Amino acid sequence: MNLKLSLTIAIAICLFGTIAWELYWRSQGYYPDVDNDEALFAVQRNRAEKASNSDVILIGSSRIHFDIQLDIWMQETGIKPIQLAYPGATPLPVFDDLVNNTNFVGTIIVGVTPGLFFSSTTTEKRAYRSANDKVEYYHDQTYAQRINHLLSIPLQQNLAFISDADGVDAIKLQFLLEGIQFGNRIEGNDFPPFPNFADISLDRNLRMTEKTVTDTSFARLIKNVWSFKSTPETPPREMSKDSVMKLFTKDAKIFQERGGNLVLLRCPSTGYYRKKEENFYCRDEFWDELLKQSGAKGYHFEDYLQLKDLDCPEWSHLSGEDADFFTTEIAKIMMADKAIPFNPKTN
C-alpha cells in the first residue's frame, strides 16, 4: 500500500513539475519547435539516394535555407526541393558528398554566401566542420538514432521546454548556466545573446518569425551577433578563395560530366553584410570567377530589378513574405532560362 502511494505521489510530482516547467518557458515566449539538427538533416539527405533527374536539391548556408520556401517553389515549378542547406555552414562538404556518394543527376542549386562559401576547406574551421559533421552523421547513423529521432518528433512538436531553438541551445542547462552574470563583470569574449528567429518544419523549410520583422529591438539582438567584434571595414579572419575554387570546381565538373545540372544562387543581403561583402568579396573576383571556373549557371539578386532592393530585417535573411516573393520570382526567372526542371502536371 505504501509503495503504491509513493509511486502515485512520485508520478503526481513529476507531472506537476513538467507542466510547471512547460508553462514557464511558454510564458517566456518559447513554443514547440522541431530541432534543426543532424537527424532532421539525415532524413532529407536520405531522399537524395532515390531522387530522380527531375528532382531539385538545395544546398548552402542559411540564406538559401531562409529565402527559398519549399511550398512556394512547388507551386511555381511542380517540384518540391530537397532542402540540405544548413545555417552557418559552407555547402562544400554536402556538395562533395552528393557528387561522390550518390548517382544523382538532377539539379543542385547552391546558395553562395561569400563569407561562408569561401571560408575554408578543412574541418579545422567551424563553417566547414559544421556541414561535414552533418554528412558524417548521415553515413554513420545507427538504427537506434533513427528510432530515437522518430520517437522524439511528437515531443518536439508539443513541448516548448525541449526546443533546441533552431540550433541555439537556449533552454539547455549548460546554456542557462553560461548565461549567469556575476555583478557587473563583462568577459572580453562574451558572445552576444543569440535568439531563435526562425521556425522549421519536418521537411526542413525554414521561415523567419514575424517578431523579427516587426520588433526592431529583437532584430537588433541578431544584428549584434552578426557584427560581434567585426565591422564592414574589418577583413574576414578566414578566406580560402583558391582552395575553395579548386575543390568546388573539381566536384562541379564531375557532376556536370555525368549529366547533372548545377545552378548557383546569390541571395539578398543588406546593410552590414552587403557592405562587408562588397568590400572583401568583390563580384568579379569571387562570384564571376566562380561561375567561370565551375561552368555553372548563376543567378545574382543584384541583376534583377524586382530583387535587388529587397530588405533583410537583420541584414542577411528575408522575411517570410519577401521569401515567398523571392522564391516565386527566382523560380520564374530560372524556368524562363530553362535552368531548372518544371513539372506542369502537378502545377
VOPAGU-2260 file (C-alpha; in pm, 1 decimal, decimal comma):
REM VOPAGU-2260
SITE   aa  ch    i         X         Y         Z
SITE  MET   A    0       0,0       0,0       0,0
SITE  ASN   A    1     281,2     240,2      95,3
SITE  LEU   A    2     465,8     151,1    -224,1
SITE  LYS   A    3     160,2     233,7    -436,0
SITE  LEU   A    4     112,6     561,0    -250,9
SITE  SER   A    5     476,4     655,2    -300,2
SITE  LEU   A    6     453,0     574,8    -670,1
SITE  THR   A    7     136,0     781,2    -704,7
SITE  ILE   A    8     294,9    1077,2    -527,0
SITE  ALA   A    9     609,8    1048,9    -739,9
SITE  ILE   A   10     408,4    1045,2   -1062,0
SITE  ALA   A   11     199,8    1342,0    -946,0
SITE  ILE   A   12     511,1    1544,2    -857,2
SITE  CYS   A   13     669,1    1455,6   -1191,6
SITE  LEU   A   14     360,6    1562,3   -1385,8
SITE  PHE   A   15     323,6    1882,8   -1184,2
SITE  GLY   A   16     690,3    1970,6   -1237,0
SITE  THR   A   17     674,5    1901,2   -1608,0
SITE  ILE   A   18     360,3    2109,1   -1655,1
SITE  ALA   A   19     502,9    2396,1   -1447,6
SITE  TRP   A   20     831,6    2392,1   -1642,5
SITE  GLU   A   21     643,4    2386,9   -1974,9
SITE  LEU   A   22     416,4    2674,8   -1873,8
SITE  TYR   A   23     715,5    2877,3   -1754,3
SITE  TRP   A   24     900,5    2854,0   -2083,5
SITE  ARG   A   25     586,4    2927,3   -2281,1
SITE  SER   A   26     543,1    3239,7   -2068,5
SITE  GLN   A   27     897,0    3337,0   -2176,7
SITE  GLY   A   28     791,6    3332,0   -2540,8
SITE  TYR   A   29     908,7    2982,7   -2632,6
SITE  TYR   A   30     687,6    2738,1   -2816,6
SITE  PRO   A   31     717,8    2382,4   -2952,2
SITE  ASP   A   32     954,8    2367,4   -3245,7
SITE  VAL   A   33    1131,7    2093,2   -3436,8
SITE  ASP   A   34    1507,8    2073,3   -3384,2
SITE  ASN   A   35    1713,1    2165,1   -3690,0
SITE  ASP   A   36    1969,4    1900,5   -3606,7
SITE  GLU   A   37    2172,6    1624,7   -3772,1
SITE  ALA   A   38    1885,3    1377,7   -3751,3
SITE  LEU   A   39    1646,0    1607,5   -3937,0
SITE  PHE   A   40    1915,4    1671,5   -4197,1
SITE  ALA   A   41    1972,7    1296,8   -4235,3
SITE  VAL   A   42    1605,9    1234,0   -4318,8
SITE  GLN   A   43    1625,0    1475,3   -4611,7
SITE  ARG   A   44    1970,9    1356,2   -4715,8
SITE  ASN   A   45    1828,4    1005,8   -4741,8
SITE  ARG   A   46    1578,9    1132,0   -5002,0
SITE  ALA   A   47    1871,9    1211,6   -5232,8
SITE  GLU   A   48    1951,7     841,3   -5259,7
SITE  LYS   A   49    1633,0     780,6   -5458,9
SITE  ALA   A   50    1597,6    1123,0   -5622,3
SITE  SER   A   51    1535,7    1128,7   -5997,6
SITE  ASN   A   52    1679,5    1353,0   -6267,4
SITE  SER   A   53    1375,6    1580,3   -6231,1
SITE  ASP   A   54    1440,4    1645,1   -5862,0
SITE  VAL   A   55    1598,9    1957,0   -5714,0
SITE  ILE   A   56    1835,7    1965,8   -5417,1
SITE  LEU   A   57    1915,3    2289,4   -5233,8
SITE  ILE   A   58    2248,4    2323,7   -5054,4
SITE  GLY   A   59    2425,7    2616,6   -4896,9
SITE  SER   A   60    2407,7    2825,4   -4582,6
SITE  SER   A   61    2121,2    2994,2   -4401,5
SITE  ARG   A   62    2030,3    3239,0   -4677,6
SITE  ILE   A   63    1907,0    2981,8   -4925,5
SITE  HIS   A   64    1755,9    2799,6   -4627,3
SITE  PHE   A   65    1550,8    3105,8   -4530,5
SITE  ASP   A   66    1494,2    3258,5   -4873,0
SITE  ILE   A   67    1369,9    2959,1   -5074,1
SITE  GLN   A   68    1031,1    2847,3   -4945,1
SITE  LEU   A   69     967,5    2487,4   -5044,9
SITE  ASP   A   70     589,7    2501,5   -5086,9
SITE  ILE   A   71     612,1    2819,1   -5296,3
SITE  TRP   A   72     874,3    2656,9   -5518,0
SITE  MET   A   73     642,4    2359,2   -5552,5
SITE  GLN   A   74     355,4    2588,0   -5657,3
SITE  GLU   A   75     567,8    2750,5   -5927,1
SITE  THR   A   76     754,8    2450,2   -6064,8
SITE  GLY   A   77     554,2    2144,5   -5964,7
SITE  ILE   A   78     861,1    2003,8   -5789,0
SITE  LYS   A   79     931,9    2017,2   -5416,1
SITE  PRO   A   80    1305,8    2056,5   -5348,3
SITE  ILE   A   81    1509,9    1856,0   -5101,6
SITE  GLN   A   82    1648,0    2106,4   -4850,7
SITE  LEU   A   83    2006,2    2028,6   -4744,0
SITE  ALA   A   84    2126,3    2380,0   -4663,2
SITE  TYR   A   85    2246,9    2443,5   -4309,6
SITE  PRO   A   86    2293,2    2771,0   -4114,6
SITE  GLY   A   87    2648,7    2882,7   -4050,2
SITE  ALA   A   88    2796,1    2619,8   -4282,1
SITE  THR   A   89    2965,5    2604,2   -4619,0
SITE  PRO   A   90    2798,5    2385,2   -4884,4
SITE  LEU   A   91    3128,1    2223,9   -4988,6
SITE  PRO   A   92    3107,9    1900,8   -4779,0
SITE  VAL   A   93    2743,3    1841,9   -4874,9
SITE  PHE   A   94    2815,0    1903,0   -5243,2
SITE  ASP   A   95    3116,1    1671,4   -5233,0
SITE  ASP   A   96    2903,3    1404,2   -5064,0
SITE  LEU   A   97    2624,1    1428,6   -5322,7
SITE  VAL   A   98    2869,9    1417,9   -5611,4
SITE  ASN   A   99    3087,9    1133,5   -5488,4
SITE  ASN   A  100    2849,7     922,5   -5279,6
SITE  THR   A  101    2531,9     926,6   -5488,2
SITE  ASN   A  102    2436,5     881,0   -5852,5
SITE  PHE   A  103    2214,7    1188,7   -5851,6
SITE  VAL   A  104    2191,4    1359,5   -6192,8
SITE  GLY   A  105    1911,9    1607,2   -6126,0
SITE  THR   A  106    1951,3    1973,4   -6031,7
SITE  ILE   A  107    2162,3    2102,1   -5744,0
SITE  ILE   A  108    2111,5    2467,8   -5655,3
SITE  VAL   A  109    2399,2    2602,9   -5447,5
SITE  GLY   A  110    2341,6    2907,2   -5229,7
SITE  VAL   A  111    2656,2    3119,1   -5229,3
SITE  THR   A  112    2700,9    3324,4   -4912,4
SITE  PRO   A  113    3051,1    3465,5   -4973,4
SITE  GLY   A  114    3177,7    3474,2   -4615,1
SITE  LEU   A  115    3088,3    3108,9   -4559,6
SITE  PHE   A  116    3134,1    2966,8   -4908,4
SITE  PHE   A  117    3490,9    3096,6   -4932,1
SITE  SER   A  118    3581,8    3037,9   -4568,6
SITE  SER   A  119    3770,0    2708,1   -4566,5
SITE  THR   A  120    3812,5    2355,0   -4697,2
SITE  THR   A  121    3924,3    2191,4   -4372,5
SITE  THR   A  122    3739,9    2061,2   -4068,0
SITE  GLU   A  123    3958,8    2283,3   -3851,1
SITE  LYS   A  124    3726,6    2571,1   -3939,8
SITE  ARG   A  125    3376,0    2587,0   -3798,3
SITE  ALA   A  126    3188,9    2661,3   -4122,4
SITE  TYR   A  127    3334,1    2351,4   -4288,7
SITE  ARG   A  128    3320,3    2129,3   -3979,7
SITE  SER   A  129    2955,9    2214,3   -3916,3
SITE  ALA   A  130    2848,2    2085,4   -4258,2
SITE  ASN   A  131    3091,7    1795,2   -4254,1
SITE  ASP   A  132    2951,3    1677,7   -3920,4
SITE  LYS   A  133    2603,8    1654,0   -4075,2
SITE  VAL   A  134    2733,4    1446,6   -4364,2
SITE  GLU   A  135    2924,5    1212,8   -4132,4
SITE  TYR   A  136    2621,9    1174,1   -3907,6
SITE  TYR   A  137    2410,7    1066,8   -4203,9
SITE  HIS   A  138    2658,8     798,9   -4310,9
SITE  ASP   A  139    2726,3     676,1   -3956,0
SITE  GLN   A  140    2371,0     699,4   -3822,4
SITE  THR   A  141    2260,9     391,8   -3626,5
SITE  TYR   A  142    1915,7     236,4   -3620,0
SITE  ALA   A  143    1885,0     343,3   -3256,5
SITE  GLN   A  144    1947,0     706,1   -3355,9
SITE  ARG   A  145    1686,0     684,1   -3631,2
SITE  ILE   A  146    1427,8     539,7   -3394,8
SITE  ASN   A  147    1513,7     798,2   -3129,8
SITE  HIS   A  148    1454,3    1077,7   -3383,1
SITE  LEU   A  149    1117,4     934,5   -3489,8
SITE  LEU   A  150    1003,8     897,6   -3128,8
SITE  SER   A  151    1120,7    1247,7   -3040,6
SITE  ILE   A  152     918,7    1424,4   -3311,9
SITE  PRO   A  153     581,0    1417,1   -3125,4
SITE  LEU   A  154     755,6    1554,1   -2815,3
SITE  GLN   A  155     931,8    1828,7   -3011,1
SITE  GLN   A  156     604,5    1930,3   -3172,2
SITE  ASN   A  157     419,9    1957,2   -2840,7
SITE  LEU   A  158     667,8    2060,6   -2571,1
SITE  ALA   A  159     837,1    2401,0   -2566,8
SITE  PHE   A  160    1091,4    2318,1   -2296,0
SITE  ILE   A  161    1277,3    2067,8   -2512,9
SITE  SER   A  162    1307,6    2311,1   -2802,0
SITE  ASP   A  163    1657,7    2340,7   -2943,7
SITE  ALA   A  164    1564,5    2688,7   -3074,8
SITE  ASP   A  165    1693,1    2626,7   -3426,8
SITE  GLY   A  166    2036,8    2518,1   -3318,7
SITE  VAL   A  167    2069,3    2762,6   -3027,1
SITE  ASP   A  168    2066,1    2560,3   -2703,2
SITE  ALA   A  169    1863,7    2830,9   -2528,0
SITE  ILE   A  170    1683,3    2609,3   -2276,6
SITE  LYS   A  171    1956,5    2356,4   -2208,7
SITE  LEU   A  172    2115,5    2364,8   -1862,3
SITE  GLN   A  173    2468,2    2437,5   -1988,4
SITE  PHE   A  174    2344,3    2737,9   -2185,5
SITE  LEU   A  175    2145,5    2868,5   -1887,9
SITE  LEU   A  176    2445,0    2837,9   -1653,9
SITE  GLU   A  177    2675,9    3009,4   -1901,3
SITE  GLY   A  178    2428,7    3297,0   -1920,2
SITE  ILE   A  179    2453,1    3377,3   -1547,5
SITE  GLN   A  180    2617,6    3715,7   -1489,2
SITE  PHE   A  181    2815,4    3786,7   -1171,5
SITE  GLY   A  182    2780,5    4150,1   -1071,1
SITE  ASN   A  183    2883,0    4388,4   -1347,5
SITE  ARG   A  184    3153,6    4161,9   -1481,8
SITE  ILE   A  185    3175,0    4150,9   -1861,4
SITE  GLU   A  186    3404,3    3895,4   -2017,8
SITE  GLY   A  187    3602,9    4011,7   -2317,1
SITE  ASN   A  188    3495,1    3709,3   -2517,6
SITE  ASP   A  189    3128,5    3705,4   -2410,7
SITE  PHE   A  190    2916,7    3625,5   -2714,2
SITE  PRO   A  191    2602,0    3838,5   -2752,4
SITE  PRO   A  192    2272,3    3658,8   -2680,6
SITE  PHE   A  193    2150,0    3483,7   -2994,3
SITE  PRO   A  194    1771,9    3441,2   -3000,5
SITE  ASN   A  195    1586,5    3199,5   -3220,8
SITE  PHE   A  196    1437,2    3389,5   -3514,3
SITE  ALA   A  197    1305,7    3114,6   -3740,9
SITE  ASP   A  198    1062,2    2824,9   -3743,8
SITE  ILE   A  199    1144,7    2497,7   -3914,4
SITE  SER   A  200     915,1    2220,2   -4036,5
SITE  LEU   A  201     978,4    1849,2   -4080,9
SITE  ASP   A  202    1074,4    1898,4   -4446,5
SITE  ARG   A  203    1337,6    2147,9   -4320,8
SITE  ASN   A  204    1161,5    2450,7   -4462,4
SITE  LEU   A  205    1293,1    2746,2   -4262,5
SITE  ARG   A  206    1095,3    3069,2   -4223,0
SITE  MET   A  207    1174,7    3389,3   -4035,7
SITE  THR   A  208     948,2    3461,9   -3740,9
SITE  GLU   A  209     714,4    3757,5   -3766,2
SITE  LYS   A  210     866,1    3902,2   -3447,7
SITE  THR   A  211    1197,4    3951,4   -3626,9
SITE  VAL   A  212    1019,6    4161,4   -3887,7
SITE  THR   A  213     802,8    4373,4   -3659,7
SITE  ASP   A  214    1018,5    4409,5   -3347,3
SITE  THR   A  215    1325,1    4620,6   -3432,3
SITE  SER   A  216    1479,0    4574,0   -3087,3
SITE  PHE   A  217    1458,2    4197,7   -3132,6
SITE  ALA   A  218    1616,2    4223,7   -3478,3
SITE  ARG   A  219    1892,0    4431,5   -3320,2
SITE  LEU   A  220    1986,5    4135,4   -3097,9
SITE  ILE   A  221    2056,5    3932,7   -3411,1
SITE  LYS   A  222    2246,0    4219,4   -3572,5
SITE  ASN   A  223    2464,4    4235,9   -3261,4
SITE  VAL   A  224    2568,3    3876,8   -3324,2
SITE  TRP   A  225    2646,9    3939,7   -3690,2
SITE  SER   A  226    2861,9    4241,7   -3606,8
SITE  PHE   A  227    3028,0    4090,3   -3297,3
SITE  LYS   A  228    3391,4    4206,2   -3290,4
SITE  SER   A  229    3375,6    4293,3   -3657,4
SITE  THR   A  230    3273,2    4574,6   -3890,5
SITE  PRO   A  231    3225,1    4602,9   -4267,7
SITE  GLU   A  232    3576,0    4752,1   -4274,5
SITE  THR   A  233    3735,0    4459,4   -4090,1
SITE  PRO   A  234    3880,2    4188,8   -4317,3
SITE  PRO   A  235    3738,9    3836,9   -4263,3
SITE  ARG   A  236    3951,2    3617,1   -4040,3
SITE  GLU   A  237    3911,5    3324,3   -4278,5
SITE  MET   A  238    3926,2    3336,1   -4654,8
SITE  SER   A  239    4038,1    3045,1   -4872,7
SITE  LYS   A  240    3945,3    3152,1   -5222,8
SITE  ASP   A  241    4187,5    2938,3   -5423,4
SITE  SER   A  242    4139,7    2614,6   -5228,5
SITE  VAL   A  243    3762,2    2655,7   -5231,8
SITE  MET   A  244    3757,4    2722,0   -5606,3
SITE  LYS   A  245    3972,3    2416,1   -5667,3
SITE  LEU   A  246    3761,0    2178,8   -5457,7
SITE  PHE   A  247    3427,0    2308,5   -5578,6
SITE  THR   A  248    3514,6    2317,5   -5949,1
SITE  LYS   A  249    3656,1    1965,1   -5929,7
SITE  ASP   A  250    3325,4    1830,4   -5798,2
SITE  ALA   A  251    3127,6    2057,5   -6030,6
SITE  LYS   A  252    3293,4    1907,3   -6336,8
SITE  ILE   A  253    3235,5    1551,5   -6214,8
SITE  PHE   A  254    2868,7    1627,9   -6152,0
SITE  GLN   A  255    2813,2    1802,7   -6484,1
SITE  GLU   A  256    3001,2    1542,4   -6687,9
SITE  ARG   A  257    2770,8    1268,5   -6564,3
SITE  GLY   A  258    2466,3    1473,7   -6662,7
SITE  GLY   A  259    2390,1    1678,5   -6351,8
SITE  ASN   A  260    2253,5    2031,0   -6368,7
SITE  LEU   A  261    2436,0    2282,9   -6148,2
SITE  VAL   A  262    2294,5    2625,7   -6058,7
SITE  LEU   A  263    2446,7    2890,9   -5830,8
SITE  LEU   A  264    2227,8    3138,8   -5642,5
SITE  ARG   A  265    2329,8    3457,2   -5463,5
SITE  CYS   A  266    2053,1    3556,1   -5222,6
SITE  PRO   A  267    1998,5    3912,2   -5096,2
SITE  SER   A  268    2188,4    4083,1   -4817,9
SITE  THR   A  269    2164,9    4440,1   -4689,7
SITE  GLY   A  270    2329,8    4683,5   -4450,2
SITE  TYR   A  271    2631,8    4548,8   -4265,1
SITE  TYR   A  272    2660,9    4228,4   -4465,5
SITE  ARG   A  273    2609,1    4392,7   -4804,4
SITE  LYS   A  274    2885,2    4643,1   -4732,9
SITE  LYS   A  275    3124,4    4380,6   -4599,5
SITE  GLU   A  276    3067,1    4153,5   -4897,9
SITE  GLU   A  277    3118,8    4441,0   -5138,5
SITE  ASN   A  278    3444,1    4532,9   -4961,5
SITE  PHE   A  279    3603,2    4189,6   -4935,4
SITE  TYR   A  280    3426,1    3960,1   -5181,6
SITE  CYS   A  281    3412,0    4180,5   -5487,9
SITE  ARG   A  282    3187,5    4032,3   -5750,4
SITE  ASP   A  283    3432,7    3998,9   -6038,8
SITE  GLU   A  284    3696,7    3814,7   -5833,2
SITE  PHE   A  285    3462,7    3581,6   -5646,3
SITE  TRP   A  286    3114,6    3537,7   -5797,1
SITE  ASP   A  287    3211,1    3588,6   -6162,5
SITE  GLU   A  288    3522,7    3377,5   -6125,8
SITE  LEU   A  289    3325,4    3100,4   -5955,7
SITE  LEU   A  290    3080,2    3090,5   -6246,0
SITE  LYS   A  291    3363,7    3087,0   -6496,7
SITE  GLN   A  292    3560,2    2807,6   -6331,4
SITE  SER   A  293    3263,0    2588,2   -6243,0
SITE  GLY   A  294    3074,6    2630,8   -6570,1
SITE  ALA   A  295    2750,1    2656,5   -6373,3
SITE  LYS   A  296    2453,2    2880,7   -6443,0
SITE  GLY   A  297    2437,8    3168,3   -6197,9
SITE  TYR   A  298    2167,5    3396,7   -6061,1
SITE  HIS   A  299    2263,6    3703,0   -5856,1
SITE  PHE   A  300    1989,1    3904,4   -5687,5
SITE  GLU   A  301    2153,1    4232,0   -5795,2
SITE  ASP   A  302    2083,2    4151,3   -6160,4
SITE  TYR   A  303    1705,1    4174,4   -6129,8
SITE  LEU   A  304    1506,2    4491,8   -6066,0
SITE  GLN   A  305    1240,6    4311,5   -5862,1
SITE  LEU   A  306    1501,2    4150,0   -5635,6
SITE  LYS   A  307    1793,3    4387,6   -5592,2
SITE  ASP   A  308    1624,3    4614,0   -5336,3
SITE  LEU   A  309    1466,0    4351,2   -5113,3
SITE  ASP   A  310    1533,5    4430,1   -4749,6
SITE  CYS   A  311    1665,4    4187,9   -4487,7
SITE  PRO   A  312    1535,5    4272,3   -4137,0
SITE  GLU   A  313    1862,2    4161,6   -3976,8
SITE  TRP   A  314    2087,2    4221,6   -4282,0
SITE  SER   A  315    2118,8    3862,0   -4400,3
SITE  HIS   A  316    1783,1    3686,5   -4448,8
SITE  LEU   A  317    1444,8    3769,7   -4597,7
SITE  SER   A  318    1119,9    3793,5   -4405,3
SITE  GLY   A  319     864,7    3519,4   -4470,7
SITE  GLU   A  320     664,1    3743,0   -4703,3
SITE  ASP   A  321     969,2    3855,1   -4900,6
SITE  ALA   A  322    1099,8    3498,1   -4910,9
SITE  ASP   A  323     772,8    3394,3   -5076,1
SITE  PHE   A  324     818,0    3672,5   -5332,5
SITE  PHE   A  325    1186,3    3591,7   -5388,8
SITE  THR   A  326    1111,4    3220,8   -5433,5
SITE  THR   A  327     834,4    3293,7   -5682,3
SITE  GLU   A  328    1039,6    3536,8   -5887,9
SITE  ILE   A  329    1366,3    3343,0   -5892,6
SITE  ALA   A  330    1179,7    3024,2   -5989,5
SITE  LYS   A  331    1013,0    3207,3   -6279,0
SITE  ILE   A  332    1347,4    3351,9   -6389,1
SITE  MET   A  333    1517,5    3013,2   -6379,8
SITE  MET   A  334    1230,2    2840,5   -6560,5
SITE  ALA   A  335    1229,9    3105,6   -6834,2
SITE  ASP   A  336    1602,4    3043,3   -6869,2
SITE  LYS   A  337    1541,0    2664,9   -6871,5
SITE  ALA   A  338    1782,8    2634,5   -6584,4
SITE  ILE   A  339    1557,6    2420,5   -6364,1
SITE  PRO   A  340    1309,0    2137,6   -6425,3
SITE  PHE   A  341     938,1    2211,6   -6448,8
SITE  ASN   A  342     654,7    1966,2   -6397,9
SITE  PRO   A  343     332,9    2121,6   -6536,2
SITE  LYS   A  344     127,4    1812,0   -6445,2
SITE  THR   A  345     139,1    1899,6   -6076,8
SITE  ASN   A  346     132,1    2274,4   -6116,9
